Amino acid sequence: MAVSFCGKRLLLTRTNLFANPRRHGYIVLVPEIGEDLPEKNPLSNLHGLPEFNNVTIEKCVGAIGQQAIAAEKSVRAIEERLEQVAAGTGPPVSDVIKDIILPLEATGAPLETTWGIAKTLYLGNSSRMPTKSYLTIHERARGARRSKFNSVPIYRTLKGALEDAAKKQELTGEERRLLQKYVLEAKLSGIEVDGSSKLELNEILERLAQERTRFAGKRDMAVKKYQQVIGDPALMKEFPPTLLQSLATDPSQAMKGPWKITLQPAVAERFLEYCGDRTHRWNLWQADTRKCSIHTDKSLENSTHLESIRALRKRQAKLLGYESYVHMSMETKMASSVEAVSNALDELHRYAKPAADGELGTLERFAGEHGFRGPLDIYDVPYWKRRHLATVHQFDQEALKDYFPLPRVLTGLFQLAEQLFGVRIVERVGVDVWHEDVRFYDVLETGPDAPSEPIAGFYTDFYSREDEKLAVADNAGWMVGIGSRSAGTASQPLAALICNFPAPLYGKPSLLTLDDVQTLFNRFGKALQHLLTTCRYSDVAGLSNVEWDAVEVSGHVLTHLLHDSATIRAISAHYTNEDPLPEPCVEAIQRRRTHLAGYRLCRELYLANLDLQLHLTSDYWLDVMKKLYPQYHQFPLDRKDAHPCSLVPIASGEWGAAYYSHLWSRMIAADVYSAFAEAKEPAARQEVGRRFRDTFLALGGGCHPSEVFRRFRGRDPSPTALLQTLGIYKPLVGGGSGGGATTHQKAAGKEEQQH
């Protein structure tokens, strides 16, 4: 993951437990229990894989305790030696890599592996790793990992080594990135702040953690407080059976009801898509946008906490020497500057807004033709968007499932990886796993001179299990890095892909929606970056140390490749008779990506800019929202809309002053994918795939993503490719209807040449 900055204490929910933890200048110790002898530690067997059959909570807690102590002792030993050098009583440090980095790597790698095992069990089988037990392991490991980034002697030595290396050019690019990570982590943790400012910074971090926790807690309470029970089947007639079953108070009576509607994001979004009654849509939407505001339960208002969080973050940034919290955030981003982000977002908005205007005009005409009276409002769009997509573009997500059985999709995905990236993925049987549904795969090189031994491995755990897994529809899959590549410890990458797909039932294989398939491709792309890294040091291998706004690129590239017609055909066939997916369905899948793309992009741009402005200015949040909202929305702002008061990712999650990163990653990925699209012949496409492997998949956090992109594409990135991928067109003079209308021309040609 990207280098983190201080002041962000992790809010422990299943959706964000696995973001990089934030570092502070203290370590929280917990009681150590479990086995004392290393040979009884359930880390690995003779083949280097975890013995999941023998893993217990006690063994995991005991192992993490021993390894945390070893890591902290290693830091102290290095500190003592450096202090002796400074006092002139010890031998000089001749090589910071050999004398500092490798010893820290040797003690840190086992800790990371045990932590990864615990994460995997927590997500894959929570009955064996309950939340409370995992939090014990998580906090202990987090504290131990912080210690090496909060050491003053290590910081000063590595900072000096970096300065010397700049003059002598003795370090490799990967080694410079490694030392830069240590120095930046320490700096953003406040290591250069002292005296009264240090005390103030520590107080701010504590208060910030409290405010963020309160914000998230109130939002969760507000979500749980709202419940609407619907007993009239007529209101639910358009809902698909699987959705009815998930909403029914009694799943065995899914078609009869009653059904419970909540403000859980996945439920609310699907309800707005399928509910044909406008009054019910409005009721849910207004409850969703007003939660945590003064217009509902005042005890759950978050306005006060939001303003406190903004003020504390601003002061934190000032103490660390930055103009604003956003400027501090740029230290860990590919974009590098506020101006670069603003320019890219403005360029996207220049095309997205007129496209959205045209798209909504088309949608409103369609709704009128099908019985709707009056202008559309924002809560009408999801419903009519779905109907327009199904009627005009023949896209039916439920019907398509029969053509995407998981075994077929997985085989096609592995074949794609072999064709483009030169790796062969082979299942290995007889491996210890945490559930009978789990499979293990070796990753091997292809080619005549390829070694026979695997270069990496990964587990898959795809099926939902209500008693063991948390079903989170808006984050339906995880890639967990269990072990990272490290030349110093001779360890190979190991990962786990964990999803919540429907299990095989009554002789049917697991049938995936297109959203499920996209989740699988996306997580597999992230796994490839973890598994195929060539970095020598675990702190920069794979996704480690990748800037926040580039960490999702590989996943998005695989999602783009999914939408190639050849890929769609390769991964699809009817589960009963192997009939190919009809060509109109292939076209419908491709059209879905561009459907109302301008409208969706405007909403993303709004959230990205809202986040930036909340952390750049001191204006009251309501004033910021009122100023920005009309610039990106075609509908008037409801006077009681208070959606910033429930934006957990921005206010209390890990994406404050970084929310634009999601869109930036998509922009970079679209530009990367355009190289694949330009390669028409199989040989040319394979060459692009190899180049992608040698750059994005191999270099990981050992090379700045801007340089990685230049090595792959030969130039700097441009927003043009994302606009083309979304089918967003440049309006001609006099307006247009957007979304592929004939009155628009592609944002390519002359403008692309200018980029």
PyMOL commands that set and color helices and strands:
alter all, ss='L'
color gray80, all
select helices_A, chain A and resi 38-40+52-54+57-87+96-124+131-147+152-168+173-188+195-225+233-236+241-247+251-253+265-274+278-290+298-300+303-319+325-332+338-369+381-392+397-403+406-421+473-475+514-531+538-540+548-550+553-562+565-570+583-594+597-616+621-632+643-646+648-651+660-678+682-702+705-713+720-725+749-754
alter helices_A, ss='H'
color red, helices_A
select strands_A, chain A and resi 227-230+259-262+423-428+439-445+456-463+477-483+494-501+729-731+744-746
alter strands_A, ss='S'
color yellow, strands_A
deselect
rebuild
show_as cartoon
